[in-house]
C-alpha cells in the first residue's frame, strides 16, 4: 500500500511542481519527479508531520519536487 500511496502523491506533487516551475514533461517523468521530490521533501520536512498532519506530506513532496526540478535545470540540462 505504501508504494501505491507514493505513486499517487508523487503524481500529484509532480504535476503541481512541474506546473509551478513551468516545465512540460510526459506523465512518467512527472510521476518520477514527484516521487523523487516526495523522498527529498519527506526527509527534509518529516518533522512537520507532527505539527501539521498529513497535509505536510504533500507540501514537502511539492517542495522537494520543485527543488529537484531546479537542480536539474541548473546543473544537468545546460
N, CA, C, O and CB atoms as a CASP TS submission, in Angstrom:
PFRMAT TS
TARGET T0000
AUTHOR 0000-0000-0000
METHOD Language model
MODEL 1
PARENT N/A
ATOM      1  N   UNK     1       0.825  -1.198   0.000  1.00  0.00           N
ATOM      2  CA  UNK     1       0.000   0.000   0.000  1.00  0.00           C
ATOM      3  C   UNK     1       0.866   1.257   0.000  1.00  0.00           C
ATOM      4  O   UNK     1       0.458   2.281  -0.548  1.00  0.00           O
ATOM      5  CB  UNK     1      -0.937   0.001   1.209  1.00  0.00           C
ATOM      6  N   UNK     2       2.040   1.200   0.597  1.00  0.00           N
ATOM      7  CA  UNK     2       2.925   2.353   0.647  1.00  0.00           C
ATOM      8  C   UNK     2       3.408   2.782  -0.730  1.00  0.00           C
ATOM      9  O   UNK     2       3.567   3.974  -0.992  1.00  0.00           O
ATOM     10  CB  UNK     2       4.104   2.052   1.524  1.00  0.00           C
ATOM     11  N   UNK     3       3.645   1.805  -1.620  1.00  0.00           N
ATOM     12  CA  UNK     3       4.110   2.125  -2.968  1.00  0.00           C
ATOM     13  C   UNK     3       3.005   2.816  -3.752  1.00  0.00           C
ATOM     14  O   UNK     3       3.269   3.770  -4.485  1.00  0.00           O
ATOM     15  CB  UNK     3       4.575   0.853  -3.702  1.00  0.00           C
ATOM     16  N   UNK     4       1.778   2.348  -3.606  1.00  0.00           N
ATOM     17  CA  UNK     4       0.643   2.971  -4.290  1.00  0.00           C
ATOM     18  C   UNK     4       0.459   4.399  -3.792  1.00  0.00           C
ATOM     19  O   UNK     4       0.215   5.311  -4.582  1.00  0.00           O
ATOM     20  CB  UNK     4      -0.651   2.151  -4.069  1.00  0.00           C
ATOM     21  N   UNK     5       0.574   4.589  -2.495  1.00  0.00           N
ATOM     22  CA  UNK     5       0.468   5.928  -1.910  1.00  0.00           C
ATOM     23  C   UNK     5       1.574   6.833  -2.451  1.00  0.00           C
ATOM     24  O   UNK     5       1.316   7.996  -2.762  1.00  0.00           O
ATOM     25  CB  UNK     5       0.539   5.855  -0.367  1.00  0.00           C
ATOM     26  N   UNK     6       2.794   6.322  -2.566  1.00  0.00           N
ATOM     27  CA  UNK     6       3.908   7.105  -3.088  1.00  0.00           C
ATOM     28  C   UNK     6       3.675   7.491  -4.543  1.00  0.00           C
ATOM     29  O   UNK     6       3.993   8.613  -4.939  1.00  0.00           O
ATOM     30  CB  UNK     6       5.213   6.325  -2.955  1.00  0.00           C
ATOM     31  N   UNK     7       3.125   6.583  -5.347  1.00  0.00           N
ATOM     32  CA  UNK     7       2.847   6.887  -6.754  1.00  0.00           C
ATOM     33  C   UNK     7       1.762   7.954  -6.868  1.00  0.00           C
ATOM     34  O   UNK     7       1.881   8.869  -7.683  1.00  0.00           O
ATOM     35  CB  UNK     7       2.421   5.612  -7.510  1.00  0.00           C
ATOM     36  N   UNK     8       0.703   7.846  -6.058  1.00  0.00           N
ATOM     37  CA  UNK     8      -0.388   8.823  -6.113  1.00  0.00           C
ATOM     38  C   UNK     8       0.093  10.193  -5.660  1.00  0.00           C
ATOM     39  O   UNK     8      -0.146  11.190  -6.341  1.00  0.00           O
ATOM     40  CB  UNK     8      -1.570   8.366  -5.244  1.00  0.00           C
ATOM     41  N   UNK     9       0.766  10.249  -4.522  1.00  0.00           N
ATOM     42  CA  UNK     9       1.291  11.517  -4.025  1.00  0.00           C
ATOM     43  C   UNK     9       2.353  12.054  -4.981  1.00  0.00           C
ATOM     44  O   UNK     9       2.422  13.259  -5.222  1.00  0.00           O
ATOM     45  CB  UNK     9       1.877  11.348  -2.605  1.00  0.00           C
ATOM     46  N   UNK    10       3.182  11.159  -5.526  1.00  0.00           N
ATOM     47  CA  UNK    10       4.205  11.566  -6.483  1.00  0.00           C
ATOM     48  C   UNK    10       3.612  12.175  -7.739  1.00  0.00           C
ATOM     49  O   UNK    10       4.124  13.167  -8.259  1.00  0.00           O
ATOM     50  CB  UNK    10       5.067  10.388  -6.850  1.00  0.00           C
ATOM     51  N   UNK    11       2.530  11.577  -8.228  1.00  0.00           N
ATOM     52  CA  UNK    11       1.871  12.123  -9.420  1.00  0.00           C
ATOM     53  C   UNK    11       1.292  13.505  -9.132  1.00  0.00           C
ATOM     54  O   UNK    11       1.438  14.423  -9.938  1.00  0.00           O
ATOM     55  CB  UNK    11       0.758  11.172  -9.907  1.00  0.00           C
ATOM     56  N   UNK    12       0.640  13.652  -7.989  1.00  0.00           N
ATOM     57  CA  UNK    12       0.056  14.948  -7.622  1.00  0.00           C
ATOM     58  C   UNK    12       1.154  15.988  -7.402  1.00  0.00           C
ATOM     59  O   UNK    12       1.061  17.111  -7.899  1.00  0.00           O
ATOM     60  CB  UNK    12      -0.812  14.812  -6.350  1.00  0.00           C
ATOM     61  N   UNK    13       2.184  15.610  -6.661  1.00  0.00           N
ATOM     62  CA  UNK    13       3.271  16.548  -6.380  1.00  0.00           C
ATOM     63  C   UNK    13       4.040  16.899  -7.648  1.00  0.00           C
ATOM     64  O   UNK    13       4.394  18.059  -7.858  1.00  0.00           O
ATOM     65  CB  UNK    13       4.222  15.962  -5.336  1.00  0.00           C
ATOM     66  N   UNK    14       4.298  15.912  -8.488  1.00  0.00           N
ATOM     67  CA  UNK    14       4.995  16.165  -9.743  1.00  0.00           C
ATOM     68  C   UNK    14       4.192  17.077 -10.653  1.00  0.00           C
ATOM     69  O   UNK    14       4.746  17.969 -11.294  1.00  0.00           O
ATOM     70  CB  UNK    14       5.294  14.859 -10.452  1.00  0.00           C
ATOM     71  N   UNK    15       2.874  16.850 -10.712  1.00  0.00           N
ATOM     72  CA  UNK    15       2.021  17.707 -11.527  1.00  0.00           C
ATOM     73  C   UNK    15       2.071  19.145 -11.026  1.00  0.00           C
ATOM     74  O   UNK    15       2.274  20.074 -11.808  1.00  0.00           O
ATOM     75  CB  UNK    15       0.576  17.191 -11.521  1.00  0.00           C
ATOM     76  N   UNK    16       1.886  19.326  -9.722  1.00  0.00           N
ATOM     77  CA  UNK    16       1.917  20.675  -9.151  1.00  0.00           C
ATOM     78  C   UNK    16       3.288  21.332  -9.340  1.00  0.00           C
ATOM     79  O   UNK    16       3.373  22.501  -9.715  1.00  0.00           O
ATOM     80  CB  UNK    16       1.559  20.627  -7.660  1.00  0.00           C
ATOM     81  N   UNK    17       4.346  20.584  -9.082  1.00  0.00           N
ATOM     82  CA  UNK    17       5.700  21.146  -9.185  1.00  0.00           C
ATOM     83  C   UNK    17       6.044  21.519 -10.618  1.00  0.00           C
ATOM     84  O   UNK    17       6.623  22.577 -10.861  1.00  0.00           O
ATOM     85  CB  UNK    17       6.730  20.155  -8.650  1.00  0.00           C
ATOM     86  N   UNK    18       5.689  20.650 -11.580  1.00  0.00           N
ATOM     87  CA  UNK    18       6.015  20.974 -12.971  1.00  0.00           C
ATOM     88  C   UNK    18       5.208  22.171 -13.460  1.00  0.00           C
ATOM     89  O   UNK    18       5.698  22.946 -14.281  1.00  0.00           O
ATOM     90  CB  UNK    18       5.759  19.763 -13.877  1.00  0.00           C
ATOM     91  N   UNK    19       3.994  22.333 -12.975  1.00  0.00           N
ATOM     92  CA  UNK    19       3.195  23.500 -13.369  1.00  0.00           C
ATOM     93  C   UNK    19       3.731  24.768 -12.711  1.00  0.00           C
ATOM     94  O   UNK    19       3.800  25.814 -13.357  1.00  0.00           O
ATOM     95  CB  UNK    19       1.713  23.294 -12.994  1.00  0.00           C
ATOM     96  N   UNK    20       4.109  24.691 -11.443  1.00  0.00           N
ATOM     97  CA  UNK    20       4.652  25.857 -10.754  1.00  0.00           C
ATOM     98  C   UNK    20       5.996  26.284 -11.343  1.00  0.00           C
ATOM     99  O   UNK    20       6.314  27.473 -11.376  1.00  0.00           O
ATOM    100  CB  UNK    20       4.804  25.564  -9.266  1.00  0.00           C
ATOM    101  N   UNK    21       6.775  25.324 -11.801  1.00  0.00           N
ATOM    102  CA  UNK    21       8.087  25.618 -12.378  1.00  0.00           C
ATOM    103  C   UNK    21       8.017  25.803 -13.898  1.00  0.00           C
ATOM    104  O   UNK    21       9.046  25.997 -14.545  1.00  0.00           O
ATOM    105  CB  UNK    21       9.069  24.499 -12.036  1.00  0.00           C
ATOM    106  N   UNK    22       6.806  25.743 -14.471  1.00  0.00           N
ATOM    107  CA  UNK    22       6.578  25.921 -15.920  1.00  0.00           C
ATOM    108  C   UNK    22       7.436  24.963 -16.744  1.00  0.00           C
ATOM    109  O   UNK    22       8.160  25.375 -17.651  1.00  0.00           O
ATOM    110  CB  UNK    22       6.879  27.375 -16.336  1.00  0.00           C
ATOM    111  N   UNK    23       7.338  23.676 -16.406  1.00  0.00           N
ATOM    112  CA  UNK    23       8.089  22.626 -17.095  1.00  0.00           C
ATOM    113  C   UNK    23       7.099  21.661 -17.727  1.00  0.00           C
ATOM    114  O   UNK    23       6.224  21.136 -17.038  1.00  0.00           O
ATOM    115  CB  UNK    23       9.053  21.878 -16.116  1.00  0.00           C
ATOM    116  N   UNK    24       7.221  21.422 -19.018  1.00  0.00           N
ATOM    117  CA  UNK    24       6.344  20.486 -19.719  1.00  0.00           C
ATOM    118  C   UNK    24       7.042  19.127 -19.804  1.00  0.00           C
ATOM    119  O   UNK    24       8.095  19.000 -20.429  1.00  0.00           O
ATOM    120  CB  UNK    24       5.977  21.018 -21.147  1.00  0.00           C
ATOM    121  N   UNK    25       6.447  18.120 -19.172  1.00  0.00           N
ATOM    122  CA  UNK    25       7.004  16.771 -19.189  1.00  0.00           C
ATOM    123  C   UNK    25       5.895  15.773 -19.470  1.00  0.00           C
ATOM    124  O   UNK    25       4.711  16.094 -19.366  1.00  0.00           O
ATOM    125  CB  UNK    25       7.708  16.444 -17.851  1.00  0.00           C
ATOM    126  N   UNK    26       6.296  14.543 -19.832  1.00  0.00           N
ATOM    127  CA  UNK    26       5.299  13.492 -20.003  1.00  0.00           C
ATOM    128  C   UNK    26       4.886  12.953 -18.633  1.00  0.00           C
ATOM    129  O   UNK    26       5.466  13.329 -17.614  1.00  0.00           O
ATOM    130  CB  UNK    26       5.848  12.349 -20.901  1.00  0.00           C
ATOM    131  N   UNK    27       3.899  12.085 -18.613  1.00  0.00           N
ATOM    132  CA  UNK    27       3.313  11.618 -17.345  1.00  0.00           C
ATOM    133  C   UNK    27       4.310  10.810 -16.518  1.00  0.00           C
ATOM    134  O   UNK    27       4.341  10.951 -15.296  1.00  0.00           O
ATOM    135  CB  UNK    27       2.071  10.771 -17.618  1.00  0.00           C
ATOM    136  N   UNK    28       5.120   9.971 -17.151  1.00  0.00           N
ATOM    137  CA  UNK    28       6.088   9.149 -16.412  1.00  0.00           C
ATOM    138  C   UNK    28       7.137  10.039 -15.752  1.00  0.00           C
ATOM    139  O   UNK    28       7.462   9.847 -14.580  1.00  0.00           O
ATOM    140  CB  UNK    28       6.770   8.120 -17.354  1.00  0.00           C
ATOM    141  N   UNK    29       7.665  11.003 -16.487  1.00  0.00           N
ATOM    142  CA  UNK    29       8.652  11.919 -15.930  1.00  0.00           C
ATOM    143  C   UNK    29       8.048  12.728 -14.794  1.00  0.00           C
ATOM    144  O   UNK    29       8.705  12.965 -13.781  1.00  0.00           O
ATOM    145  CB  UNK    29       9.196  12.851 -17.015  1.00  0.00           C
ATOM    146  N   UNK    30       6.798  13.154 -14.956  1.00  0.00           N
ATOM    147  CA  UNK    30       6.123  13.910 -13.910  1.00  0.00           C
ATOM    148  C   UNK    30       5.996  13.083 -12.639  1.00  0.00           C
ATOM    149  O   UNK    30       6.242  13.587 -11.544  1.00  0.00           O
ATOM    150  CB  UNK    30       4.743  14.363 -14.385  1.00  0.00           C
ATOM    151  N   UNK    31       5.613  11.808 -12.778  1.00  0.00           N
ATOM    152  CA  UNK    31       5.475  10.930 -11.614  1.00  0.00           C
ATOM    153  C   UNK    31       6.824  10.682 -10.963  1.00  0.00           C
ATOM    154  O   UNK    31       6.928  10.697  -9.736  1.00  0.00           O
ATOM    155  CB  UNK    31       4.833   9.597 -12.016  1.00  0.00           C
ATOM    156  N   UNK    32       7.866  10.454 -11.769  1.00  0.00           N
ATOM    157  CA  UNK    32       9.205  10.213 -11.215  1.00  0.00           C
ATOM    158  C   UNK    32       9.714  11.444 -10.479  1.00  0.00           C
ATOM    159  O   UNK    32      10.284  11.337  -9.393  1.00  0.00           O
ATOM    160  CB  UNK    32      10.192   9.820 -12.331  1.00  0.00           C
ATOM    161  N   UNK    33       9.504  12.625 -11.082  1.00  0.00           N
ATOM    162  CA  UNK    33       9.906  13.868 -10.416  1.00  0.00           C
ATOM    163  C   UNK    33       9.163  14.005  -9.083  1.00  0.00           C
ATOM    164  O   UNK    33       9.758  14.358  -8.065  1.00  0.00           O
ATOM    165  CB  UNK    33       9.626  15.101 -11.328  1.00  0.00           C
ATOM    166  N   UNK    34       7.879  13.728  -9.103  1.00  0.00           N
ATOM    167  CA  UNK    34       7.088  13.825  -7.874  1.00  0.00           C
ATOM    168  C   UNK    34       7.508  12.821  -6.819  1.00  0.00           C
ATOM    169  O   UNK    34       7.564  13.148  -5.633  1.00  0.00           O
ATOM    170  CB  UNK    34       5.633  13.635  -8.185  1.00  0.00           C
ATOM    171  N   UNK    35       7.807  11.586  -7.248  1.00  0.00           N
ATOM    172  CA  UNK    35       8.239  10.570  -6.289  1.00  0.00           C
ATOM    173  C   UNK    35       9.592  10.931  -5.686  1.00  0.00           C
ATOM    174  O   UNK    35       9.789  10.805  -4.478  1.00  0.00           O
ATOM    175  CB  UNK    35       8.312   9.192  -6.964  1.00  0.00           C
ATOM    176  N   UNK    36      10.515  11.377  -6.516  1.00  0.00           N
ATOM    177  CA  UNK    36      11.824  11.796  -6.002  1.00  0.00           C
ATOM    178  C   UNK    36      11.662  13.009  -5.093  1.00  0.00           C
ATOM    179  O   UNK    36      12.319  13.111  -4.058  1.00  0.00           O
ATOM    180  CB  UNK    36      12.798  12.119  -7.166  1.00  0.00           C
ATOM    181  N   UNK    37      10.790  13.918  -5.485  1.00  0.00           N
ATOM    182  CA  UNK    37      10.511  15.073  -4.639  1.00  0.00           C
ATOM    183  C   UNK    37       9.884  14.678  -3.317  1.00  0.00           C
ATOM    184  O   UNK    37      10.154  15.285  -2.281  1.00  0.00           O
ATOM    185  CB  UNK    37       9.608  16.037  -5.360  1.00  0.00           C
ATOM    186  N   UNK    38       9.039  13.650  -3.362  1.00  0.00           N
ATOM    187  CA  UNK    38       8.424  13.167  -2.128  1.00  0.00           C
ATOM    188  C   UNK    38       9.471  12.600  -1.177  1.00  0.00           C
ATOM    189  O   UNK    38       9.397  12.800   0.035  1.00  0.00           O
ATOM    190  CB  UNK    38       7.370  12.106  -2.439  1.00  0.00           C
ATOM    191  N   UNK    39      10.436  11.898  -1.734  1.00  0.00           N
ATOM    192  CA  UNK    39      11.504  11.343  -0.897  1.00  0.00           C
ATOM    193  C   UNK    39      12.361  12.466  -0.322  1.00  0.00           C
ATOM    194  O   UNK    39      12.645  12.488   0.876  1.00  0.00           O
ATOM    195  CB  UNK    39      12.382  10.361  -1.707  1.00  0.00           C
ATOM    196  N   UNK    40      12.770  13.397  -1.180  1.00  0.00           N
ATOM    197  CA  UNK    40      13.600  14.519  -0.721  1.00  0.00           C
ATOM    198  C   UNK    40      12.840  15.372   0.289  1.00  0.00           C
ATOM    199  O   UNK    40      13.345  15.678   1.370  1.00  0.00           O
ATOM    200  CB  UNK    40      14.051  15.388  -1.916  1.00  0.00           C
ATOM    201  N   UNK    41      11.632  15.746  -0.077  1.00  0.00           N
ATOM    202  CA  UNK    41      10.827  16.579   0.820  1.00  0.00           C
ATOM    203  C   UNK    41      10.474  15.869   2.111  1.00  0.00           C
ATOM    204  O   UNK    41      10.404  16.488   3.173  1.00  0.00           O
ATOM    205  CB  UNK    41       9.562  17.013   0.127  1.00  0.00           C
ATOM    206  N   UNK    42      10.252  14.555   2.014  1.00  0.00           N
ATOM    207  CA  UNK    42       9.943  13.789   3.219  1.00  0.00           C
ATOM    208  C   UNK    42      11.102  13.747   4.190  1.00  0.00           C
ATOM    209  O   UNK    42      10.909  13.817   5.404  1.00  0.00           O
ATOM    210  CB  UNK    42       9.546  12.387   2.853  1.00  0.00           C
ATOM    211  N   UNK    43      12.306  13.633   3.655  1.00  0.00           N
ATOM    212  CA  UNK    43      13.480  13.622   4.523  1.00  0.00           C
ATOM    213  C   UNK    43      13.704  14.986   5.172  1.00  0.00           C
ATOM    214  O   UNK    43      14.037  15.074   6.354  1.00  0.00           O
ATOM    215  CB  UNK    43      14.719  13.208   3.731  1.00  0.00           C
ATOM    216  N   UNK    44      13.519  16.044   4.389  1.00  0.00           N
ATOM    217  CA  UNK    44      13.781  17.391   4.892  1.00  0.00           C
ATOM    218  C   UNK    44      12.662  17.869   5.826  1.00  0.00           C
ATOM    219  O   UNK    44      12.934  18.500   6.848  1.00  0.00           O
ATOM    220  CB  UNK    44      13.942  18.367   3.720  1.00  0.00           C
ATOM    221  N   UNK    45      11.426  17.574   5.482  1.00  0.00           N
ATOM    222  CA  UNK    45      10.289  18.137   6.215  1.00  0.00           C
ATOM    223  C   UNK    45       9.529  17.131   7.085  1.00  0.00           C
ATOM    224  O   UNK    45       8.364  17.360   7.412  1.00  0.00           O
ATOM    225  CB  UNK    45       9.339  18.748   5.245  1.00  0.00           C
ATOM    226  N   UNK    46      10.164  16.034   7.459  1.00  0.00           N
ATOM    227  CA  UNK    46       9.476  14.994   8.220  1.00  0.00           C
ATOM    228  C   UNK    46       8.920  15.510   9.552  1.00  0.00           C
ATOM    229  O   UNK    46       7.854  15.072   9.983  1.00  0.00           O
ATOM    230  CB  UNK    46      10.423  13.835   8.476  1.00  0.00           C
ATOM    231  N   UNK    47       9.610  16.409  10.187  1.00  0.00           N
ATOM    232  CA  UNK    47       9.161  16.903  11.479  1.00  0.00           C
ATOM    233  C   UNK    47       7.825  17.639  11.376  1.00  0.00           C
ATOM    234  O   UNK    47       7.126  17.766  12.381  1.00  0.00           O
ATOM    235  CB  UNK    47      10.212  17.818  12.077  1.00  0.00           C
ATOM    236  N   UNK    48       7.454  18.122  10.205  1.00  0.00           N
ATOM    237  CA  UNK    48       6.164  18.810  10.042  1.00  0.00           C
ATOM    238  C   UNK    48       4.975  17.864  10.170  1.00  0.00           C
ATOM    239  O   UNK    48       3.863  18.311  10.453  1.00  0.00           O
ATOM    240  CB  UNK    48       6.113  19.503   8.695  1.00  0.00           C
ATOM    241  N   UNK    49       5.188  16.579   9.967  1.00  0.00           N
ATOM    242  CA  UNK    49       4.093  15.622  10.132  1.00  0.00           C
ATOM    243  C   UNK    49       3.508  15.683  11.532  1.00  0.00           C
ATOM    244  O   UNK    49       2.300  15.526  11.709  1.00  0.00           O
ATOM    245  CB  UNK    49       4.574  14.208   9.833  1.00  0.00           C
ATOM    246  N   UNK    50       4.341  15.907  12.508  1.00  0.00           N
ATOM    247  CA  UNK    50       3.860  16.007  13.882  1.00  0.00           C
ATOM    248  C   UNK    50       3.102  17.302  14.126  1.00  0.00           C
ATOM    249  O   UNK    50       2.214  17.350  14.977  1.00  0.00           O
ATOM    250  CB  UNK    50       5.020  15.903  14.850  1.00  0.00           C
ATOM    251  N   UNK    51       3.441  18.342  13.394  1.00  0.00           N
ATOM    252  CA  UNK    51       2.844  19.653  13.608  1.00  0.00           C
ATOM    253  C   UNK    51       1.595  19.848  12.758  1.00  0.00           C
ATOM    254  O   UNK    51       0.560  20.274  13.271  1.00  0.00           O
ATOM    255  CB  UNK    51       3.854  20.744  13.302  1.00  0.00           C
ATOM    256  N   UNK    52       1.677  19.542  11.465  1.00  0.00           N
ATOM    257  CA  UNK    52       0.592  19.848  10.543  1.00  0.00           C
ATOM    258  C   UNK    52      -0.234  18.649  10.106  1.00  0.00           C
ATOM    259  O   UNK    52      -1.298  18.839   9.516  1.00  0.00           O
ATOM    260  CB  UNK    52       1.143  20.503   9.351  1.00  0.00           C
ATOM    261  N   UNK    53       0.196  17.450  10.362  1.00  0.00           N
ATOM    262  CA  UNK    53      -0.553  16.282   9.924  1.00  0.00           C
ATOM    263  C   UNK    53      -0.203  15.881   8.501  1.00  0.00           C
ATOM    264  O   UNK    53       0.887  16.183   8.013  1.00  0.00           O
ATOM    265  CB  UNK    53      -2.034  16.547  10.032  1.00  0.00           C
ATOM    266  N   UNK    54      -1.125  15.204   7.841  1.00  0.00           N
ATOM    267  CA  UNK    54      -0.877  14.633   6.520  1.00  0.00           C
ATOM    268  C   UNK    54      -0.677  15.690   5.431  1.00  0.00           C
ATOM    269  O   UNK    54      -0.036  15.396   4.422  1.00  0.00           O
ATOM    270  CB  UNK    54      -2.021  13.734   6.138  1.00  0.00           C
ATOM    271  N   UNK    55      -1.195  16.896   5.595  1.00  0.00           N
ATOM    272  CA  UNK    55      -1.035  17.936   4.583  1.00  0.00           C
ATOM    273  C   UNK    55       0.433  18.275   4.363  1.00  0.00           C
ATOM    274  O   UNK    55       0.825  18.672   3.265  1.00  0.00           O
ATOM    275  CB  UNK    55      -1.805  19.188   4.986  1.00  0.00           C
ATOM    276  N   UNK    56       1.242  18.120   5.402  1.00  0.00           N
ATOM    277  CA  UNK    56       2.656  18.446   5.251  1.00  0.00           C
ATOM    278  C   UNK    56       3.359  17.475   4.309  1.00  0.00           C
ATOM    279  O   UNK    56       4.373  17.837   3.712  1.00  0.00           O
ATOM    280  CB  UNK    56       3.343  18.441   6.608  1.00  0.00           C
ATOM    281  N   UNK    57       2.853  16.261   4.160  1.00  0.00           N
ATOM    282  CA  UNK    57       3.434  15.311   3.221  1.00  0.00           C
ATOM    283  C   UNK    57       3.345  15.822   1.794  1.00  0.00           C
ATOM    284  O   UNK    57       4.311  15.727   1.037  1.00  0.00           O
ATOM    285  CB  UNK    57       2.744  13.963   3.336  1.00  0.00           C
ATOM    286  N   UNK    58       2.200  16.359   1.424  1.00  0.00           N
ATOM    287  CA  UNK    58       2.030  16.914   0.090  1.00  0.00           C
ATOM    288  C   UNK    58       2.866  18.178  -0.083  1.00  0.00           C
ATOM    289  O   UNK    58       3.479  18.381  -1.131  1.00  0.00           O
ATOM    290  CB  UNK    58       0.555  17.213  -0.180  1.00  0.00           C
ATOM    291  N   UNK    59       2.892  19.021   0.937  1.00  0.00           N
ATOM    292  CA  UNK    59       3.704  20.245   0.877  1.00  0.00           C
ATOM    293  C   UNK    59       5.177  19.882   0.708  1.00  0.00           C
ATOM    294  O   UNK    59       5.872  20.461  -0.127  1.00  0.00           O
ATOM    295  CB  UNK    59       3.503  21.109   2.157  1.00  0.00           C
ATOM    296  N   UNK    60       5.642  18.934   1.492  1.00  0.00           N
ATOM    297  CA  UNK    60       7.032  18.501   1.389  1.00  0.00           C
ATOM    298  C   UNK    60       7.347  17.877   0.049  1.00  0.00           C
ATOM    299  O   UNK    60       8.427  18.091  -0.501  1.00  0.00           O
ATOM    300  CB  UNK    60       7.352  17.526   2.482  1.00  0.00           C
ATOM    301  N   UNK    61       6.403  17.097  -0.488  1.00  0.00           N
ATOM    302  CA  UNK    61       6.611  16.466  -1.788  1.00  0.00           C
ATOM    303  C   UNK    61       6.701  17.507  -2.895  1.00  0.00           C
ATOM    304  O   UNK    61       7.554  17.402  -3.776  1.00  0.00           O
ATOM    305  CB  UNK    61       5.486  15.480  -2.087  1.00  0.00           C
ATOM    306  N   UNK    62       5.833  18.506  -2.859  1.00  0.00           N
ATOM    307  CA  UNK    62       5.862  19.557  -3.877  1.00  0.00           C
ATOM    308  C   UNK    62       7.156  20.357  -3.779  1.00  0.00           C
ATOM    309  O   UNK    62       7.791  20.635  -4.797  1.00  0.00           O
ATOM    310  CB  UNK    62       4.644  20.490  -3.728  1.00  0.00           C
ATOM    311  N   UNK    63       7.552  20.729  -2.565  1.00  0.00           N
ATOM    312  CA  UNK    63       8.796  21.489  -2.389  1.00  0.00           C
ATOM    313  C   UNK    63      10.013  20.670  -2.816  1.00  0.00           C
ATOM    314  O   UNK    63      10.933  21.196  -3.443  1.00  0.00           O
ATOM    315  CB  UNK    63       8.951  21.930  -0.924  1.00  0.00           C
ATOM    316  N   UNK    64      10.014  19.399  -2.481  1.00  0.00           N
ATOM    317  CA  UNK    64      11.113  18.536  -2.895  1.00  0.00           C
ATOM    318  C   UNK    64      11.185  18.372  -4.404  1.00  0.00           C
ATOM    319  O   UNK    64      12.271  18.388  -4.983  1.00  0.00           O
ATOM    320  CB  UNK    64      10.979  17.184  -2.246  1.00  0.00           C
ATOM    321  N   UNK    65      10.027  18.215  -5.042  1.00  0.00           N
ATOM    322  CA  UNK    65       9.998  18.095  -6.499  1.00  0.00           C
ATOM    323  C   UNK    65      10.445  19.390  -7.163  1.00  0.00           C
ATOM    324  O   UNK    65      11.140  19.358  -8.178  1.00  0.00           O
ATOM    325  CB  UNK    65       8.594  17.717  -6.976  1.00  0.00           C
ATOM    326  N   UNK    66      10.054  20.523  -6.601  1.00  0.00           N
ATOM    327  CA  UNK    66      10.492  21.811  -7.140  1.00  0.00           C
ATOM    328  C   UNK    66      12.000  21.970  -6.997  1.00  0.00           C
ATOM    329  O   UNK    66      12.657  22.485  -7.901  1.00  0.00           O
ATOM    330  CB  UNK    66       9.767  22.967  -6.433  1.00  0.00           C
ATOM    331  N   UNK    67      12.548  21.535  -5.876  1.00  0.00           N
ATOM    332  CA  UNK    67      14.000  21.600  -5.684  1.00  0.00           C
ATOM    333  C   UNK    67      14.716  20.703  -6.684  1.00  0.00           C
ATOM    334  O   UNK    67      15.759  21.074  -7.223  1.00  0.00           O
ATOM    335  CB  UNK    67      14.374  21.195  -4.248  1.00  0.00           C
ATOM    336  N   UNK    68      14.155  19.522  -6.930  1.00  0.00           N
ATOM    337  CA  UNK    68      14.752  18.603  -7.891  1.00  0.00           C
ATOM    338  C   UNK    68      14.708  19.188  -9.303  1.00  0.00           C
ATOM    339  O   UNK    68      15.687  19.085 -10.043  1.00  0.00           O
ATOM    340  CB  UNK    68      14.030  17.249  -7.852  1.00  0.00           C
ATOM    341  N   UNK    69      13.592  19.795  -9.683  1.00  0.00           N
ATOM    342  CA  UNK    69      13.479  20.434 -10.996  1.00  0.00           C
ATOM    343  C   UNK    69      14.498  21.561 -11.121  1.00  0.00           C
ATOM    344  O   UNK    69      15.147  21.697 -12.158  1.00  0.00           O
ATOM    345  CB  UNK    69      12.048  20.975 -11.221  1.00  0.00           C
ATOM    346  N   UNK    70      14.641  22.363 -10.085  1.00  0.00           N
ATOM    347  CA  UNK    70      15.606  23.466 -10.117  1.00  0.00           C
ATOM    348  C   UNK    70      17.021  22.938 -10.292  1.00  0.00           C
ATOM    349  O   UNK    70      17.787  23.467 -11.098  1.00  0.00           O
ATOM    350  CB  UNK    70      15.511  24.306  -8.834  1.00  0.00           C
ATOM    351  N   UNK    71      17.377  21.892  -9.537  1.00  0.00           N
ATOM    352  CA  UNK    71      18.713  21.307  -9.670  1.00  0.00           C
ATOM    353  C   UNK    71      18.925  20.754 -11.070  1.00  0.00           C
ATOM    354  O   UNK    71      19.996  20.932 -11.652  1.00  0.00           O
ATOM    355  CB  UNK    71      18.923  20.200  -8.630  1.00  0.00           C
ATOM    356  N   UNK    72      17.924  20.091 -11.613  1.00  0.00           N
ATOM    357  CA  UNK    72      18.015  19.513 -12.944  1.00  0.00           C
ATOM    358  C   UNK    72      18.194  20.607 -13.988  1.00  0.00           C
ATOM    359  O   UNK    72      19.051  20.494 -14.863  1.00  0.00           O
ATOM    360  CB  UNK    72      16.770  18.677 -13.254  1.00  0.00           C
ATOM    361  N   UNK    73      17.399  21.657 -13.904  1.00  0.00           N
ATOM    362  CA  UNK    73      17.505  22.746 -14.868  1.00  0.00           C
ATOM    363  C   UNK    73      18.818  23.508 -14.724  1.00  0.00           C
ATOM    364  O   UNK    73      19.372  23.979 -15.717  1.00  0.00           O
ATOM    365  CB  UNK    73      16.335  23.700 -14.708  1.00  0.00           C
ATOM    366  N   UNK    74      19.315  23.632 -13.510  1.00  0.00           N
ATOM    367  CA  UNK    74      20.519  24.412 -13.263  1.00  0.00           C
ATOM    368  C   UNK    74      21.783  23.650 -13.644  1.00  0.00           C
ATOM    369  O   UNK    74      22.676  24.228 -14.263  1.00  0.00           O
ATOM    370  CB  UNK    74      20.583  24.819 -11.808  1.00  0.00           C
ATOM    371  N   UNK    75      21.884  22.378 -13.295  1.00  0.00           N
ATOM    372  CA  UNK    75      23.152  21.669 -13.426  1.00  0.00           C
ATOM    373  C   UNK    75      23.191  20.604 -14.508  1.00  0.00           C
ATOM    374  O   UNK    75      24.265  20.329 -15.045  1.00  0.00           O
ATOM    375  CB  UNK    75      23.486  21.045 -12.145  1.00  0.00           C
ATOM    376  N   UNK    76      22.072  19.997 -14.846  1.00  0.00           N
ATOM    377  CA  UNK    76      22.118  18.878 -15.775  1.00  0.00           C
ATOM    378  C   UNK    76      21.735  19.278 -17.191  1.00  0.00           C
ATOM    379  O   UNK    76      22.351  18.811 -18.149  1.00  0.00           O
ATOM    380  CB  UNK    76      21.212  17.781 -15.297  1.00  0.00           C
ATOM    381  N   UNK    77      20.756  20.109 -17.338  1.00  0.00           N
ATOM    382  CA  UNK    77      20.191  20.415 -18.647  1.00  0.00           C
ATOM    383  C   UNK    77      20.980  21.456 -19.442  1.00  0.00           C
ATOM    384  O   UNK    77      20.610  21.751 -20.579  1.00  0.00           O
ATOM    385  CB  UNK    77      18.791  20.891 -18.477  1.00  0.00           C
ATOM    386  N   UNK    78      22.021  22.004 -18.902  1.00  0.00           N
ATOM    387  CA  UNK    78      22.789  23.042 -19.606  1.00  0.00           C
ATOM    388  C   UNK    78      23.546  22.483 -20.723  1.00  0.00           C
ATOM    389  O   UNK    78      24.246  23.216 -21.421  1.00  0.00           O
ATOM    390  CB  UNK    78      23.719  23.744 -18.694  1.00  0.00           C
TER
END
